[in-house]
Amino acid sequence: MMKEEPVIIRTWSARATAAGASDYCDYFAHTLLPELRKLAGFAGATLLSRDVDGEVELTAHTRWETEDAIHAFAGDDITISIVETQARAFLLHFDPTASRRTVLIETR
């Protein structure tokens, strides 16, 4: 299905232990997503994981209808990662920046 209106994907990554990744997943599902769903222009999210050198790499992909919607979440500089103190406790380290891309074609 081709997208009629552009969607922006904002991507961020982090590393955690297996236990930390599990805790972060719970945080993402039960704390972060409910807050994101309150924001106009939030269009969904995906949290991915993979094992890398004995750690778990987490990659979050949030979907947004407009760049203004991202600003409502991230503030003036939308390239800076927003990682709350509670979430930081689960992570070994995280990317201090987030990237964004526009979806050109999407299928399901």
N, C-alpha and C positions, 0 to 999 in steps of 0.2 A: 504494500500500500504506500503510495507516495504521500508525503505530508503536504497539506494545503497551506498550513501556517508553520513558520519555523519554530522549532523547539531547541533550546540551548541545554547542552549537557555540561554540568560542572563536575569535574573529576578531582579527587583528592585521595592520597594513599598514606598508609601507616604500616608499622610492623608491631607485632605483639607476640607474646607466648601463646600457646594453645589455650590456656586458661584465660588469659587476657583477651584473646580474640572472641572467646565465648561470651565473656562479660561485656565486651564492646558491642557484640551483636545484640545482646539483650538491651543495652542502653540505646542502641540505634532504633530498635523496634518499639521500645516502650517509653522512651523519653524524647529522643530527637524527632522521630517521625510524627508523633502527635503535635509537636510544636511547628514543624514544617507545614503540616496540613492546614494550619490556621492562616498561613500566608497566601494572599492573593497571588496567583501566577505560579504557585508550586504545582508541578505536574507529575510528580512521582519520584521514586528513588530505587536504586539497586545497590546492594552491598555484596561484593565479591571477595573471595579469599583464595589463596593458594599457599602451599608450603614452599618456603625458600630458605635454604641453609639452616634448618632447624627452627625457623621462626614462621609466623603466619603473616603474610602480606594481605592487608585489607585494602580494598579499593572501593570507594563510595562514588557513585554516579547519581547526582541529583538532576532532575529534569525541571526546566523552567520555561514559562511561556515568553518571557521578555527579560531583557537585561535589567530593567527597572525592578522586576521581581527579585532578581539576585541581589540587587542593592538593598532591598528591604530586609534581606537576611544577613548579608555580609558587610554592609556599610559602604562607605565611599570607595574603598579599594577592594574590588571584588576578586582580586588575585590572592588576597591574604586568607589563609585557612582560618576557619572558625572552629576551634576545638575547646570545648568547655572543660573546666577543671575536673569534673567528674569523669569525663571521657579520657582525659590525659592519664588518669590513674591506671587505666587498663592497657596503655600503650607503651612500648619500649621507645619508640620514636615515631615522628610523623613529618610529613612534608609541610613546610611552613607556607606553601603556596598551593593554590588550586588552579587548574586550567579549565578553559571552556571551549566548547566546539558547537557548531550549529549542525543539527541533523538535516541532511539533504534527502536521504531516502531511508525509509524504515519499513520492514516487513514483520509480520508475526505469523 
